[in-house]
């Protein structure tokens, strides 16, 4: 299993996103691909894996209400964000940011409908839900996280991860960019920035 290390520094934070682009522009804003609210594994007669506990739970209520504020103005400048779009539904609150000309984009979704938080991702892994994609536990700034998607498009510049901020709540950070660029590092950088925003507001 790969071990990823986060490198602090505004230049590297910016380069991981703004230094990438893709062949597509004007991408539509999707809802999170980690909407697992309709994929609750049956608990009858079986014990499922659980995510590591969140060491210091965070209050993200402000950012659930306004997901596009999850990146501060200063962070958006470092990432060279040019526009943002919000799209909320009954399962999650979502924001997507366009980088430079919009050919690279980053998103965050707060998964408010998943009652047992990141542990639901782990339980679904026990059932084989992610077998055609990927499931790689890690952490971001001391918070439990997992690189996870139902389909593996990382070689095409598409990577997502889930980060637990309470035992009953996680957010999804994902990046779309050009094939060959490290979208997973960029997603981790977005996740780190969002965590900093929430913690600084505590």
KOLBARO-769958 format. One record per residue (C-alpha): x, y, z. Coordinates in steps of 0.25 Angstrom, whole numbers, plus 5000, padded with zeros to 4 digits. Layout:
! KOLBARO-769958
XYZ/...
***
This chain:
! KOLBARO-769958
500050005000/500650144996/501050235007/500750385003/501450495010/500950635011/501950745008/501650885014/501851015006/501051104998/501751084985/501650934986/500150954990/499951044978/500750954968/500050824971/498750894966/499051014957/500150944950/499250834944/498150844933/497350754925/496750744911/495350774916/494850914920/493450954926/493350824934/491950804940/491850804955/491550664960/491050624973/492050544981/492450404976/492450364991/490950374993/490850245001/489550275008/488850174999/489950065001/489850035015/490349895018/489449795025/489949775039/489249645042/490149545048/491449615043/492449705049/493049815039/494349885040/494250025046/495050155043/496050205053/495450295063/495550445060/496550505070/495950645071/494550655065/494350785057/493050865056/492850885041/491350935042/491751075036/492451005024/491350905022/490351025021/491351095011/492350995005/493051094996/493551165008/494351035011/495551105004/495851245009/496151355000/497651345002/497651194999/496851214987/497851314982/498951214985/498251104977/497951214966/496451184967/495651264957/494251224960/493351134969/492051064968/491151014979/490250894977/489450844990/488550724990/487850635001/489150555003/490250655003/490650795001/491650824990/492550924984/493450914972/494551014969/495151034955/496651064954/497151164944/496351144931/495551034938/496150914931/496650864945/495650864956/495550824971/494350794979/493850774994/492650704998/492150695013/491450555014/490350595024/489450475021/490450365025/490150335039/491350265043/492350345035/493650295030/493350155036/492250135026/493450145015/494150035023/492949945024/492649955009/494049915007/493849785014/492649755005/493549774992/492849904989/494149974984/494849854978/494749914964/495350044969/496250074981/496250074996/497550125002/497550175017/498450295020/498350415029/498350565026/498850655037/498550555047/497150525043/496750385038/496550385023/496550285011/496750294996/495450234991/494650224978/493750124972/494550134959/495950154958/496250274948/497550324955/498350294942/497350394935/497650504945/496450474954/496550444969/495750454982/495850434997/494950445009/495450505022/494750485035/494550615044/493550545053/493250395056/491950425049/492350515038/493450525027/493650615015/494050565001/495250644994/495450614979/496250674967/496150654952/497350684944/498150644932/498550494931/499950474937/499850584947/499750544962/498250574965/498350494978/499450594983/498550704979/497350644986/498150634998/498650774997/497150824996/496750735008/497950795017/497450935013/496050905017/496450845030/497250975033/496051065030/495150985039/496150975050/496551125049/495051165051/494951075063/
***
